[in-house]
Structures are given as structure tokens and as C-alpha cells.
Amino acid sequence: MTRELSLLFHVLVFVELLHVTTFVVAAEPQVPCYFIFGDSLVDSGNNNGLATKAKANYRPYGIDFPQGVSGRFTNGRTVADIIGQLLGFSKFIPPYATATDQEISTGVNYGSGSAGIREESGSHLGDRISMDRQLINHEKTISRLSALQDNKTFTNEYLKKCIYLSNIGSNDYINNYLIPSIYPTSNTYTSDQYAVVLVQQYSQQLKTIYNMGARKFAVFGLGQIGCTPAEITRFGTGGKPCVEWINNAVNLFNDKLKSLVTELNTDYQDARFTFINLSGISAPQGAVPVPNAPCCQVRDDGQCVQDSNPCLVRALTVFYDGFHPSEISNTVIATRSYTLVFPTDTYPYDISHLARL
């Protein structure tokens, strides 16, 4: 049965790929700019120059990316890259670390591997750009834009039309709550209490982005962390497909984040927030998940061993390393975030709808 479900999933993936590859990029992007906040799921090179173990600026990362090794934690494009293409951007949004004045008018990617909602998350791996620091960087970008446009009113109106994607929170579990030997959070909070404090802090961060001019938000929930190869190896599953207690903790966060999106839409009538159900999109349809072995040889921390040889047929693998999806998985996630396939994919609307509002 697992084999049949696996084959069925790969057929569905192929159909999704056809949808993406036949998508015709518009002459002009659907929105004037696109700003990206998050962690390694969207990082496009911001960690390359940092003193951290969480970096992907070496092969076999980037083996299928048009520009080769870039700092992306996958074999090809990230979810944020593909959504940008679906929005009509002809070039990938540049990382904050290297974005020039000529580039920032179309957007900036602030994502940083191992970063979290909480400042301390991922600190045992080295430096990272936490969500609070990403907000500071965005404020600096706005100042640069205002200076370039020499018109603060124009800048404010311009920013209201842009898409703001935020995909963060995984490291607040993987590199915080799930490591009690280093971080005290699991001894301080129950899983429900932790979800509450995380969403409360995230709420303030999203409101800060709103106060800097954002009006169109795509807020990603967390994926099923308990189904990642690294966490399965570390904790075991007790005969189940995934580490259920981790997924249960993550689902508490997702439920509260979805409620927050409803609350923000009520409180900020001039803004539009939408929730992307990453757990629902990334989980294959059916009772048994497809095999989730990593495509590359992995280190103890779940990242690819440098210069190792990845699996040959990368279009048929869900995970590239111990934590991060392959490009084919990112394609499915991005496509269903942009145009929902099931009503549960996004709430209250998908990103294509958000762009038109």
C-alpha cells in the first residue's frame, strides 16, 4: 500500500509541475514588490557570510538551481522563489545581505537559516537573523527606498500594494523547544502554553510590519516537523509514520496562528492577512505518507554533507536533507499556496487572490 500511495503522490506532483511549467509570466508583476521574512525554508543567501553552522553555500545544495550554489537550503528553488515567479517577477528577489539600491524596489528577502520568532532560537548553531532583526532590516530598506524615491508619501502608497510573505517558527521548535539540554522552554511551558507565547510574540511582529506600511500578508503555518527525517531519526516513531507528539505540538501553534489571522483581519480593516496551511499542503493525500528519506547524505545536524552526491532522481524525493523539502515539494507547496487545490489549503484566500485585492 505504501508503494501505491507513493506512486500516486508522485503522479500528483507531476501534475502540479505541469501547472507551474505552463504558467505564463505576465509582462508586469501582479504586485510592484514582494518582501520575504522567515528561516531556512526561504533563505536565499543571507546566512552565507554569518558565523553559523546553518548555511547552505556549498554543494550539493543548489545542484538544480539556475545560478548554482546560492545559500538556499534545497536542491533548487525555495517556496518563496516559486511564488515570486507565479506573481510574475522575472528575477528572484535578492537577499538583504547583497541587495542593491537598484534591486530593492521590487522587494527584499530577509530570511535566515535557523532564525526564529524568539531571539534565542537557533543560537547554539551560531549567528542568525531573528525575526526581530529582520524587522530592523526591513525598516532600513524602507529608509533606503524613501531616500531613492525622495517622496515618503509615494513610498507609503507603494508598500501597501506589495505582498509580504512570512514563513517562520520551525526553529522555535526544532532548535529550541525540542532541545531541552540547551533551551529551557520545554521545562517552562507546556506545548499549549508555548504555542500561546509564540503566537503572541509573532502577532506583535506582524503588527510591526503592518505599522511599517504592509497591507497584504501571506502567513505560513508550520509543516509537520515530526515527519522530517532528522526528527524521526532522533526521536523514533514507535511504529507510527511520524513523531506524533511533535506534530501535535506544531498543530497547536498552527491552530492559534490561523485564529490570529482572523483576528488581524478583523482589527485591521485596511489590511488583508491570509493563512497558508503548510501542514495540510505538504502532507500527502492518504493515510500513509510517502517515504521521507533525505536525498543527500546528512550530517548529525540534518544538513547535507559537503560535496556529497545526492540521489539521482531528485524529482521523486520529498526531502532534500534531514529537514528541508526538495524543489519538487517546494513546487507543490508554492503552487497550492498561490492557487488553492483544496479549501483547506489557504484561509481565507490564496495568494493569487491576495495579489488582486
C-alpha positions as CSV (number, residue, x, y, z in Angstrom):
1,M,0.0,0.0,0.0
2,T,2.8,2.4,0.8
3,R,4.3,1.9,-2.7
4,E,1.0,2.6,-4.4
5,L,0.4,5.7,-2.3
6,S,4.0,6.8,-3.1
7,L,3.4,6.4,-6.8
8,L,0.1,8.2,-6.6
9,F,1.8,11.1,-4.8
10,H,4.4,11.3,-7.5
11,V,1.8,11.4,-10.2
12,L,0.1,14.3,-8.4
13,V,3.4,16.1,-8.1
14,F,3.9,15.7,-11.8
15,V,0.5,17.2,-12.5
16,E,1.4,20.1,-10.2
17,L,4.7,20.6,-12.1
18,L,2.9,20.8,-15.4
19,H,0.7,23.5,-13.9
20,V,3.8,25.5,-12.9
21,T,5.8,25.0,-16.1
22,T,2.9,26.0,-18.3
23,F,2.3,29.2,-16.3
24,V,2.9,32.2,-18.5
25,V,4.7,35.0,-16.7
26,A,2.9,38.3,-17.2
27,A,4.6,41.3,-18.8
28,E,4.4,43.1,-15.5
29,P,4.3,41.5,-12.0
30,Q,0.9,41.4,-10.3
31,V,2.2,43.5,-7.4
32,P,5.0,46.0,-7.5
33,C,7.2,44.4,-4.9
34,Y,7.5,41.3,-2.7
35,F,9.1,41.1,0.7
36,I,10.1,37.8,2.3
37,F,10.6,37.1,6.0
38,G,11.5,33.7,7.5
39,D,14.0,31.0,8.1
40,S,15.9,28.4,6.1
41,L,12.8,27.5,4.2
42,V,13.1,30.8,2.4
43,D,16.7,31.9,3.0
44,S,18.4,32.8,-0.3
45,G,21.9,33.6,0.9
46,N,21.6,35.8,4.0
47,N,23.5,33.3,6.1
48,N,26.4,32.9,3.7
49,G,28.5,35.5,5.5
50,L,27.5,34.7,9.0
51,A,29.4,32.7,11.6
52,T,27.0,29.8,11.8
53,K,26.7,26.1,11.0
54,A,23.3,26.9,9.4
55,K,24.4,27.7,5.9
56,A,23.9,26.1,2.6
57,N,26.5,27.8,0.4
58,Y,28.1,24.5,-0.8
59,R,27.3,21.6,-3.0
60,P,25.1,19.5,-3.1
61,Y,22.8,22.4,-2.2
62,G,21.8,24.4,-5.3
63,I,22.6,21.5,-7.7
64,D,19.4,22.2,-9.7
65,F,19.2,26.0,-9.1
66,P,19.8,28.1,-12.3
67,Q,22.6,30.1,-10.6
68,G,24.1,27.0,-8.8
69,V,25.1,27.3,-5.1
70,S,23.5,30.3,-3.6
71,G,22.8,29.6,0.1
72,R,19.3,28.0,-0.5
73,F,18.7,25.0,1.7
74,T,17.4,22.8,-1.1
75,N,18.5,21.4,-4.5
76,G,16.7,24.2,-6.5
77,R,14.2,26.9,-5.8
78,T,12.5,27.7,-2.5
79,V,8.8,28.1,-2.0
80,A,9.3,31.9,-1.9
81,D,11.2,31.8,-5.2
82,I,8.4,29.9,-7.0
83,I,5.7,32.1,-5.6
84,G,7.7,35.1,-6.8
85,Q,7.7,33.6,-10.3
86,L,3.9,32.9,-10.1
87,L,3.4,36.5,-9.2
88,G,5.2,37.5,-12.4
89,F,8.7,38.6,-11.2
90,S,11.3,37.8,-13.8
91,K,14.1,37.7,-11.3
92,F,14.5,36.1,-7.9
93,I,14.0,38.5,-5.0
94,P,17.6,39.4,-3.7
95,P,18.7,38.5,-0.2
96,Y,19.1,41.5,2.1
97,A,22.8,40.8,2.5
98,T,23.5,41.7,-1.1
99,A,20.5,43.7,-2.3
100,T,21.5,46.8,-4.2
101,D,19.6,50.1,-4.3
102,Q,18.6,49.2,-7.9
103,E,17.1,45.9,-6.7
104,I,15.2,46.8,-3.5
105,S,12.2,48.5,-5.3
106,T,11.0,45.0,-6.3
107,G,11.5,43.5,-2.9
108,V,14.0,42.0,-0.5
109,N,14.4,38.6,1.1
110,Y,15.3,38.8,4.8
111,G,15.0,35.0,5.5
112,S,17.8,33.4,7.6
113,G,18.5,29.8,8.3
114,S,18.0,28.8,12.0
115,A,16.2,32.0,12.8
116,G,13.0,32.0,14.9
117,I,10.2,34.1,16.3
118,R,12.1,34.0,19.6
119,E,15.5,35.7,19.7
120,E,17.4,32.8,21.2
121,S,16.1,30.1,18.8
122,G,19.0,28.5,16.8
123,S,21.7,30.3,18.9
124,H,23.6,27.1,19.6
125,L,24.3,26.9,15.8
126,G,25.8,30.4,15.7
127,D,24.7,33.7,14.3
128,R,21.3,34.1,12.6
129,I,19.0,36.9,11.8
130,S,16.0,36.5,14.1
131,M,12.6,37.8,13.1
132,D,13.1,40.9,15.3
133,R,16.3,41.6,13.5
134,Q,14.6,41.0,10.1
135,L,12.1,43.8,11.0
136,I,15.0,46.1,11.7
137,N,16.5,45.3,8.3
138,H,13.1,46.0,6.7
139,E,13.0,49.4,8.4
140,K,16.4,50.1,6.9
141,T,15.2,49.0,3.4
142,I,12.2,51.4,3.7
143,S,14.5,54.3,4.6
144,R,16.6,53.4,1.5
145,L,13.5,53.4,-0.7
146,S,12.3,56.7,0.7
147,A,15.7,58.3,0.0
148,L,15.8,56.9,-3.5
149,Q,12.2,57.9,-4.3
150,D,12.6,61.2,-2.4
151,N,8.9,61.0,-1.6
152,K,7.8,59.4,1.6
153,T,4.1,59.6,0.7
154,F,4.8,57.7,-2.6
155,T,6.8,55.1,-0.7
156,N,4.0,54.5,1.8
157,E,1.4,54.1,-1.0
158,Y,3.8,51.8,-2.9
159,L,4.4,49.5,0.0
160,K,0.6,49.0,0.5
161,K,0.4,47.2,-2.8
162,C,3.2,44.7,-2.1
163,I,3.0,41.1,-1.0
164,Y,4.6,40.3,2.4
165,L,5.4,36.6,2.9
166,S,6.3,35.3,6.3
167,N,7.4,31.7,6.9
168,I,8.9,31.3,10.4
169,G,8.5,29.3,13.6
170,S,10.0,25.9,12.8
171,N,13.2,26.7,14.6
172,D,11.3,27.7,17.7
173,Y,10.6,24.0,17.9
174,I,13.5,22.3,16.1
175,N,16.2,24.5,17.5
176,N,14.6,25.5,20.8
177,Y,11.7,23.6,22.3
178,L,12.8,20.2,21.2
179,I,16.3,20.6,22.7
180,P,15.8,20.7,26.5
181,S,19.5,20.1,27.1
182,I,20.2,23.6,25.7
183,Y,16.9,25.6,25.9
184,P,14.7,25.8,29.0
185,T,11.4,26.4,27.1
186,S,10.1,22.8,27.3
187,N,10.6,22.8,31.1
188,T,9.0,26.3,31.4
189,Y,5.9,25.8,29.2
190,T,3.5,23.0,28.2
191,S,3.2,22.6,24.5
192,D,-0.1,24.6,24.6
193,Q,1.5,27.4,26.7
194,Y,4.4,27.6,24.3
195,A,2.2,27.9,21.3
196,V,0.4,30.8,23.0
197,V,3.5,32.7,23.8
198,L,5.0,32.1,20.4
199,V,1.8,33.4,18.6
200,Q,1.6,36.4,20.9
201,Q,5.2,37.4,20.0
202,Y,4.6,36.7,16.3
203,S,1.4,38.8,16.5
204,Q,3.5,41.8,17.6
205,Q,6.0,41.2,14.8
206,L,3.3,41.1,12.2
207,K,1.8,44.3,13.6
208,T,5.2,45.9,13.4
209,I,5.3,45.0,9.7
210,Y,1.8,46.5,9.3
211,N,2.9,49.7,11.0
212,M,5.8,50.0,8.5
213,G,3.3,50.1,5.7
214,A,2.4,46.5,4.8
215,R,-1.2,45.6,3.9
216,K,-1.1,42.2,2.1
217,F,0.3,39.3,4.2
218,A,0.7,35.7,3.4
219,V,1.4,34.0,6.7
220,F,2.6,30.4,6.5
221,G,1.8,27.9,9.2
222,L,4.4,25.2,10.2
223,G,4.9,21.9,8.4
224,Q,4.7,18.6,10.1
225,I,8.1,18.7,11.8
226,G,7.5,15.3,13.3
227,C,7.6,13.8,9.8
228,T,11.1,15.2,8.9
229,P,13.8,12.5,8.5
230,A,16.0,14.2,11.2
231,E,13.4,14.2,13.9
232,I,12.3,10.6,13.1
233,T,15.9,9.5,13.4
234,R,16.3,11.4,16.6
235,F,13.1,10.5,18.5
236,G,11.8,7.4,16.8
237,T,8.1,7.0,15.9
238,G,7.0,4.0,18.0
239,G,5.9,2.2,14.8
240,K,3.9,5.3,13.5
241,P,4.8,7.1,10.3
242,C,5.9,10.2,12.1
243,V,6.7,11.5,15.6
244,E,3.1,12.2,16.6
245,W,3.7,14.2,19.8
246,I,5.8,16.7,17.8
247,N,3.1,17.1,15.2
248,N,0.5,17.6,17.9
249,A,2.6,20.4,19.4
250,V,3.0,22.0,16.0
251,N,-0.7,21.8,15.3
252,L,-1.4,23.7,18.5
253,F,0.7,26.6,17.1
254,N,-1.0,26.4,13.7
255,D,-4.5,26.5,15.1
256,K,-3.6,29.6,17.1
257,L,-1.9,31.2,14.2
258,K,-5.0,30.7,12.0
259,S,-7.1,32.3,14.7
260,L,-4.7,35.2,14.8
261,V,-5.1,35.8,11.1
262,T,-8.9,36.0,11.6
263,E,-8.3,38.4,14.5
264,L,-5.9,40.6,12.5
265,N,-8.3,40.8,9.6
266,T,-11.0,42.0,12.0
267,D,-8.8,44.5,13.8
268,Y,-7.1,45.9,10.6
269,Q,-9.8,46.5,8.1
270,D,-7.5,48.2,5.6
271,A,-5.2,45.1,5.5
272,R,-5.6,41.5,4.3
273,F,-4.0,38.6,6.0
274,T,-4.2,35.0,4.7
275,F,-3.1,31.8,6.4
276,I,-1.2,29.2,4.4
277,N,-1.9,25.7,5.7
278,L,1.6,24.3,5.2
279,S,0.9,21.1,7.2
280,G,-2.1,20.3,5.1
281,I,-0.4,21.1,1.8
282,S,2.8,19.2,2.5
283,A,1.0,16.1,3.8
284,P,0.2,13.6,1.0
285,Q,-3.4,12.7,0.5
286,G,-4.0,9.3,2.1
287,A,-3.5,7.6,5.4
288,V,0.1,6.5,4.8
289,P,2.8,9.2,4.0
290,V,5.3,8.6,1.2
291,P,8.8,7.6,2.1
292,N,10.7,10.6,3.5
293,A,14.3,9.6,3.5
294,P,16.7,12.5,2.7
295,C,18.1,12.8,-0.8
296,C,21.6,13.8,0.3
297,Q,24.0,12.2,2.8
298,V,23.4,14.1,6.0
299,R,25.5,15.2,8.9
300,D,24.4,14.8,12.6
301,D,22.6,18.1,12.4
302,G,20.5,17.1,9.4
303,Q,22.2,19.1,6.8
304,C,23.9,17.7,3.7
305,V,27.5,16.6,3.9
306,Q,29.6,19.0,1.8
307,D,30.3,17.8,-1.7
308,S,28.5,14.5,-1.2
309,N,26.5,13.0,-4.1
310,P,22.7,13.5,-3.8
311,C,20.1,11.0,-5.1
312,L,19.9,10.8,-8.8
313,V,16.1,11.3,-9.3
314,R,15.5,14.4,-7.2
315,A,12.1,14.9,-8.7
316,L,10.9,11.9,-6.8
317,T,12.0,12.9,-3.3
318,V,10.1,14.8,-0.7
319,F,13.1,15.9,1.5
320,Y,16.4,17.1,0.2
321,D,18.2,16.9,3.6
322,G,17.1,16.0,7.1
323,F,14.8,19.0,7.4
324,H,14.3,20.8,4.1
325,P,12.0,20.0,1.2
326,S,13.2,19.2,-2.2
327,E,12.4,21.6,-5.1
328,I,9.6,19.3,-6.2
329,S,8.0,19.6,-2.8
330,N,8.5,23.3,-2.8
331,T,6.8,23.4,-6.2
332,V,3.7,21.7,-4.8
333,I,3.6,23.9,-1.7
334,A,4.1,27.1,-3.7
335,T,1.5,26.2,-6.4
336,R,-1.2,25.3,-3.9
337,S,-0.4,28.4,-1.8
338,Y,-0.8,30.6,-4.9
339,T,-3.9,28.8,-6.3
340,L,-5.6,26.5,-3.8
341,V,-6.5,23.0,-4.8
342,F,-8.4,22.1,-1.6
343,P,-10.5,24.5,0.5
344,T,-8.2,23.8,3.5
345,D,-5.0,24.9,1.6
346,T,-5.4,28.6,2.5
347,Y,-7.6,30.8,4.6
348,P,-9.5,33.0,3.8
349,Y,-8.0,33.1,0.3
350,D,-5.0,32.1,-1.7
351,I,-2.1,34.3,-2.8
352,S,-3.3,34.9,-6.3
353,H,-6.5,36.3,-4.7
354,L,-4.4,38.3,-2.2
355,A,-2.5,39.9,-5.1
356,R,-5.6,41.1,-6.7
357,L,-7.1,42.8,-3.6
